[in-house]
Structure formats: C-alpha cells, structure tokens
C-alpha cells in the first residue's frame, strides 16, 4: 500500500459519513491526524480532534525538540516504550518510511485554512512526533486549542495512566460546547 491508499481510505470514509449526517466530527491519531487536518482544510468538518498529529516526525538532528526531562525518560522506561520501538525498528522497511514522509509532504495542511473547531491533544514525551509541532500548528489555526498531557508518550491511548486523561479531554471537547469548556 502507498500513503495515497491510506489517505484515500480516510477520505472515502469522510464522504460516506458526510452523506449520512448533519454534523461531522473527525478524530485522528498520528498520521490519521494529518489526514483529518487535510480533509478539514478542504471540506466541512464541525469538530476536529487531533491526537498527537503527525505534523512532523522526529529527526535525529532535532532530538532537542523532544525536550525530554529525566521524569519523561523514566516514564518511557516504566511503559517499556523503548522496548516496543526497538522491537519494531528491524521490521520497519525503508519503503514504508519513505511512504510516510511522502504522504506527510503531500497532505500537510495549510493551518490557516482550517475553520473547524479544533482540539489538539499531545503528550509531552512523544518520541515520534514532537509536541511542539502541535503547539506551532495551534498558533496558526483560527479556532484551536492544545492540551498537553504531561509525561504521556505517543501511544498515550494505550497507557493506563494517560488514557483516562485523554478520554476526559476528548469527551469534553466532542460533547460539550467549546465556549462552555473555556469559561
């Protein structure tokens, strides 16, 4: 499969949904967040929830952007994140990585053109996507806020400690009026 195949599948799901409902909420995690943003830039989306969106990937020469503090490293060791990454690296093909980079280049949204009410949730110890890329995106978007979850990794939805925090933030955003939440 190619990155375009992945995106086409997401866009087809959007088209099916848009024919069935009056309000459209899209939730995207990681690369799905990139796709959701691109869809929202070009189509009507009422609410956009992005979880660790892949607006950037960690470059070896830019590791400082991860801003890892000792407590963040301790959290990674506790969650065995390093073991998971280490076990997956040999299975990652260069072709898959190149597809990921190509689709990032092709589908990177123009943040200023996204009108959707948007919440970005990002963990502060994400090793794959620096949380600062979400902070920078929020500064350019019209109707967006960022919620950072301290010591949460990229896969925060799969960690007991952070899953609850993520769920509460998502539910408040999706099911309550944003103005009510901000007051």
Secondary structure, 3 states (H helix, E strand, C coil): CCHHHHHHHHHHHHHHHHCCCCCCEEEEECHHHHHHHHHHHHCCCCEEEEECCCCCCCCHHHHHHHCCCHHHHHHHHHHCHHHHHHHHHCCCCHHHHHHHHHHHHHHCCCHHHCCCEEEEEEECCCCCCCHHHHHHHHHHCCCEEEEEECCCCCCHHHCHHHHHHHHHHHHHHHHCCHHHHHC
